[in-house]
Amino acid sequence: MAQIISVLSDIETHAIKTGMLYNADCIRSVVKALTIQSSGSPLPPIVCDPVCVSTSGHSLLDPNATQVLIDQFFPLATLITPNKSEAELLLSQRGEPLEIRSLQDMIVAARELLRYGSRAALLKGGHIITSMGDVKKLLDQFPDIDAIFSGLLSHNMEILQGDGTRGTELVVDVLSESDRTSIFVRPHINSKSTHGTGCTLSAAIASCLARGSDLKEGVKDAVVYTHHAIQMAEPIGHGHGPLNHFHAVAPRLIPRASPFNPYPLTRLLIERNRLEWKGYVEHDFVKLLGRGTLSRKAFVHFMVQDYHYLKYYARAYGLLAAKSTSFKAIESAAQIIFNVVSEIDTHRTYCAKFGVSEDELENAPESAACTSYGAYLIDIGLQGEK
């Protein structure tokens, strides 16, 4: 208790986070220290991570401690952050047993936990794997819920799908406040680098609140931070290793490829140029072609210009081969050129079906757009990096 009072009286404190408070005496001492220090003044935001159940389901607290935690500490807390097992234990303490097995159960449990005195309750969903279908059903059932999605492919980004993104498994955290309920949806990461995930999340939330974020915004940023800390972690040892807490400050412009994000550079480019990408993939030409209503004249023009563009494309890879310094890289570039040459034969055959001969393909003038884009590729290839 003296240590807490000493620190709080000496250092301006903008947020407090607690972890496992093992027994009733420890909890009472923390409550007393905070009460003395506040002296009637408002306490800074307090995030209570009620560490009381292990991953294997065993109680980590002294039998009497859980009730003291609920009765004396929760009323001081801005936010409590139990996981599934901890929430079930807390609810059972007041004769309200609930087995949390679905998103609907999580909503009910999070709202019930508000009755324990804290300003808000965040029920962590890492132990409940769900799907987008389940999320949509939940939002249909509870239309007042605010859903915040992170890490998921947005509209027009299907091109980035890899084997790890199809049928994506999701995890959902539920934030219950007195006037609203929010859910935070993100992809589930199959990783062993999860030791200390709950502690990391609650500490990150406290940090966000200390910076002045409101509760919902702070939870959103902390959830994203923790998600990336798992995603960017390097495996250590044979068991469950730690997260990478330094991912946000590491000098890395492009994330590492992962099963969920197999093309990080392409994804970064698309996400930072959403309007341009939308205009590209939703161009009238694409829509008409998809509907089968594109005019024959427009389609033939496209085929002819694509024929000319493929020359530029092959030449660009010829430049890449010329600048490569290993046979493996030269072979890779050359293979692309061979693929283009093979495709050209198919191209000619297809064009002939539309009455366009090989001579007409070769002698048809390039459009300004084709020349501009093709010349740009060659020019950048010749200049190289600046």
Residue pairs with C-beta under 8 A, 6 or more apart in sequence:
1 29
1 30
1 32
1 33
2 33
4 29
4 30
4 33
4 34
4 37
5 33
5 36
5 37
7 13
8 33
8 34
8 37
9 37
13 44
14 44
14 45
14 209
14 210
14 211
15 44
15 45
15 46
15 47
15 206
15 207
15 209
15 210
16 34
16 43
16 44
16 45
16 46
16 47
16 206
17 46
17 47
17 48
17 49
17 202
17 203
17 205
17 206
18 30
18 46
18 47
18 48
18 49
18 73
19 49
19 51
19 199
19 202
20 49
20 51
20 52
20 60
20 61
21 27
21 30
21 61
21 65
21 69
21 73
22 60
22 61
22 62
22 65
23 61
23 62
23 64
23 65
24 62
24 64
24 65
24 68
26 65
27 65
27 68
27 69
27 72
27 73
28 68
28 72
30 73
31 72
31 73
31 76
34 43
34 46
34 76
35 76
43 76
44 210
45 78
45 79
45 206
45 209
45 210
46 76
46 77
46 78
46 79
47 77
47 78
47 79
47 81
47 202
47 203
47 205
47 206
47 209
48 69
48 73
48 74
48 77
48 79
48 80
48 81
48 118
48 202
49 80
49 81
49 198
49 199
49 202
50 69
50 80
50 81
50 82
50 86
50 90
51 60
51 86
51 198
51 199
52 59
52 60
52 61
52 65
52 66
52 69
52 86
52 89
52 90
53 59
53 60
53 83
53 85
53 86
53 89
54 60
57 85
59 66
59 89
61 69
66 89
66 90
66 93
67 93
70 90
70 93
70 94
70 116
70 117
74 80
74 116
74 117
74 118
75 117
75 118
77 117
77 118
77 119
78 118
78 119
78 120
78 209
78 215
79 118
79 119
79 120
79 121
79 122
79 205
79 215
79 219
80 113
80 116
80 118
80 120
80 121
80 122
81 121
81 122
81 124
81 198
81 201
81 202
81 205
82 90
82 113
82 121
82 123
82 124
83 123
83 124
83 126
83 127
83 198
84 100
84 106
84 123
84 124
84 125
84 126
84 127
84 128
85 127
87 98
87 100
87 109
87 110
87 113
87 123
88 97
88 98
88 99
88 100
88 109
90 113
90 116
91 97
91 98
91 109
91 112
91 113
92 98
94 116
96 112
98 105
98 108
98 109
98 112
99 105
100 106
100 109
100 123
100 128
101 128
102 128
102 130
102 134
103 125
103 128
103 130
103 134
103 135
103 137
103 138
103 172
103 174
103 183
104 138
104 141
106 123
106 125
106 128
106 172
106 174
107 138
107 142
107 145
107 174
107 176
107 181
109 123
109 174
110 121
110 122
110 123
110 174
110 175
110 176
110 181
111 121
111 176
111 181
113 121
113 123
113 176
114 120
114 121
114 176
114 177
114 178
119 177
119 178
119 215
120 175
120 176
120 177
120 178
120 215
121 175
121 176
122 173
122 174
122 175
122 176
122 205
122 219
123 173
123 174
123 176
124 173
124 198
124 201
125 171
125 172
125 173
125 174
126 171
126 194
126 197
128 171
128 172
129 169
129 170
129 171
129 188
130 169
130 170
130 171
130 172
131 167
131 168
131 169
131 170
132 168
132 170
134 170
135 147
135 170
135 172
135 183
135 185
138 145
138 183
139 145
139 147
142 181
144 180
144 181
145 181
145 182
145 183
146 180
146 181
146 182
146 183
146 216
147 182
147 183
147 185
148 182
148 183
148 184
148 185
148 220
149 185
149 186
150 184
150 185
150 186
150 220
150 223
150 224
150 227
151 186
151 187
151 224
151 227
151 260
152 168
152 185
152 186
152 187
153 160
153 161
153 165
154 274
156 277
156 278
156 281
156 282
157 267
157 270
157 277
159 266
160 261
160 262
160 263
160 266
160 267
160 270
162 259
162 260
162 262
162 263
163 259
163 262
164 258
164 259
164 260
164 262
165 187
165 259
165 260
165 261
165 262
168 187
168 188
168 260
169 187
169 188
170 185
170 186
170 187
170 188
171 185
171 186
171 187
171 188
172 183
172 184
172 185
173 183
173 184
173 219
173 223
174 181
174 182
174 183
174 184
175 181
175 182
175 183
175 184
175 215
175 216
175 219
177 215
177 216
180 216
182 216
182 219
184 219
184 220
184 223
186 223
186 224
186 227
187 227
187 260
189 227
189 230
189 231
189 260
190 259
191 230
191 231
191 233
192 235
192 239
192 240
192 241
193 230
193 233
193 234
193 235
193 236
193 240
193 241
193 242
193 243
193 244
194 230
194 240
194 243
195 239
195 240
195 241
195 242
195 243
196 242
196 243
197 226
197 230
197 243
200 225
200 226
200 229
200 243
200 245
201 222
201 223
201 226
204 221
204 222
204 225
204 226
205 218
205 219
205 222
207 222
208 217
208 218
208 219
208 221
208 222
209 215
209 218
213 221
225 248
226 243
228 247
228 248
229 243
229 244
229 245
229 247
230 243
230 244
231 247
231 255
231 258
231 260
231 261
232 244
232 247
232 250
232 255
232 256
233 241
233 242
233 243
233 244
234 241
234 244
235 241
236 242
244 250
254 264
254 265
254 268
255 261
255 264
255 268
256 264
257 263
257 264
258 264
261 267
270 277
285 294
285 298
285 302
288 294
288 295
288 298
289 299
296 354
299 354
300 351
300 354
300 355
300 356
301 367
303 347
303 350
303 351
303 354
303 356
304 351
304 356
304 360
304 361
304 364
305 366
305 367
305 369
305 370
306 347
307 344
307 347
307 351
307 361
308 364
308 366
308 370
308 374
309 370
309 373
309 374
310 340
310 343
310 344
310 347
311 374
312 373
312 374
312 375
312 377
312 378
313 340
313 374
313 377
314 336
314 337
314 340
314 341
315 378
316 377
316 378
316 381
317 333
317 334
317 336
317 337
317 340
318 333
318 337
319 378
319 381
319 382
320 329
320 333
320 381
321 329
321 330
321 333
321 334
321 337
323 384
324 330
324 332
324 333
347 361
348 358
348 361
351 357
351 361
352 358
366 374
